[in-house]
Every structure is written in structure tokens, then in C-alpha cells.
Amino acid sequence: MMKILATWVLVALVILSLPSFIPGIEIGSTSFGTALLVALFFGILNAVVRPIILLIAFPITIVTLGLFSFVVNAGLFWWVGSFMEGFHVDGFVPALLGSLVVSVTTFISDKLLSNN
């Protein structure tokens, strides 16, 4: 449980810092609470919706050698920006860059916090 909470807070901190180095991503009033909610919803979408989309788009994913999964991840990040108040993503490129940073952060935190 502590691993999940630590990863959630770390991802929220990264999301809070994204507007500093990725133009096109905005967090209104730089609220940590907003960043926590964005991290929560993005995590839920990645856990629930992303596998369904990747299953439906499996042929495209195979043809693109897995690169289409980056497009799906960016689309979900952009979608979170469309319905979260206080968080806005201006287009596909900022969504792609933001989702890549969040994914790498999640991967690294999972490796650092793992019990193995």
C-alpha cells in the first residue's frame, strides 16, 4: 500500500512540474491537489481503459511494432486534460511528451520501490 501511495505522490509531483518544461501543459494555480487528481485519473484510465483500447487496436499495434501504444497513452493523457478542471493539455505533442515523462517516472518508481 505504501508503494502505491509513494508512486502516486511522485507522479503527482512530476505532473505538477510538467508545465515548467513542456509548453502546452497547464495546471491552474499550480495546485498539488489538482496534480494528485490528475495522477489518480490517469492511473485509473491506464489500468482500465488502456488495455481495452490496445486489445481492440492490436493489429495496428503489431504493424507499428508497439509504437501505437505511445499514441494510446498520449490520447489518454490528453483526454484527462479535457475533463479535469485546472489541468489543460494543448495538443497531441504536449500530451505525448507528458505521458512519456509520467510513464518513465512510474516505471522508475516501481523499480526503485519494488521488494525484489
C-alpha positions in Angstrom: 0.0 0.0 0.0 2.9 2.4 0.8 4.4 1.7 -2.6 1.2 2.7 -4.3 0.9 5.9 -2.3 4.6 6.8 -2.8 4.2 6.3 -6.6 1.0 8.3 -6.6 2.7 11.3 -4.8 5.8 11.1 -7.0 3.7 11.1 -10.2 1.7 14.0 -8.9 4.9 15.9 -8.2 6.1 15.2 -11.8 2.7 16.3 -13.2 3.0 19.5 -11.1 6.4 20.2 -12.7 5.4 19.3 -16.3 4.3 22.9 -17.2 7.8 24.1 -16.3 9.5 22.2 -19.2 6.7 21.2 -21.6 4.9 24.0 -23.3 1.3 23.3 -23.8 0.6 21.7 -20.5 -1.0 23.9 -17.9 -2.0 23.4 -14.3 -4.2 26.2 -12.9 -2.8 27.9 -9.9 -0.2 25.1 -9.6 -2.3 23.1 -7.1 -0.9 19.9 -5.7 -4.5 18.7 -5.2 -5.1 19.0 -8.9 -1.9 17.1 -9.7 -3.0 14.3 -7.3 -6.4 14.0 -9.0 -4.7 14.1 -12.5 -2.3 11.3 -11.4 -5.2 9.3 -10.0 -7.5 9.6 -13.1 -4.6 9.0 -15.4 -3.6 5.9 -13.4 -7.2 4.6 -13.5 -7.5 5.1 -17.2 -4.2 3.4 -17.8 -5.3 0.4 -15.7 -8.8 0.1 -17.1 -9.3 1.8 -20.5 -5.8 1.4 -22.0 -5.8 -2.4 -22.1 -9.2 -2.4 -23.8 -8.1 0.1 -26.4 -4.9 -1.9 -27.0 -6.8 -5.1 -27.4 -9.1 -3.5 -30.0 -6.2 -1.9 -31.8 -4.0 -5.0 -31.5 -3.4 -5.3 -35.3 -2.3 -1.6 -35.5 0.0 -2.2 -32.6 1.6 -5.2 -34.3 2.1 -3.4 -37.6 3.7 -0.4 -35.8 5.9 -2.7 -33.7 4.2 -1.4 -30.5 4.6 2.3 -31.2 0.8 2.8 -31.3 0.8 2.2 -27.6 2.5 5.6 -27.2 -0.4 7.1 -29.2 -2.9 5.5 -26.9 -1.1 6.7 -23.8 -0.9 10.2 -25.2 -4.6 10.2 -26.1 -5.5 9.1 -22.6 -3.3 11.9 -21.1 -4.9 14.4 -23.5 -8.4 13.1 -22.5 -7.6 13.6 -18.8 -6.7 17.2 -19.7 -10.1 17.7 -21.4 -12.2 16.8 -18.4 -10.1 17.8 -15.4 -10.7 21.3 -14.2 -7.4 23.1 -13.6 -5.4 20.8 -15.9 -5.1 21.5 -19.6 -3.1 19.9 -22.5 -3.0 22.0 -25.7 -2.4 19.2 -28.2 -1.0 15.9 -29.2 2.7 16.6 -28.9 2.5 18.0 -25.3 0.3 15.0 -24.5 2.8 12.6 -25.9 5.7 14.3 -24.1 3.8 14.5 -20.8 2.6 10.9 -21.0 6.2 9.7 -21.7 7.6 11.6 -18.7 4.8 10.2 -16.5 5.3 6.7 -17.8 9.1 6.8 -17.3 8.6 8.2 -13.8 6.1 5.4 -12.9 8.5 2.8 -14.3 11.5 4.1 -12.3 9.5 4.4 -9.1 8.1 0.9 -9.5 11.7 -0.4 -9.9 13.1 1.6 -7.0 10.2 0.7 -4.7 9.9 -3.0 -5.6 10.7 -5.6 -2.9 12.8 -7.7 -5.2 
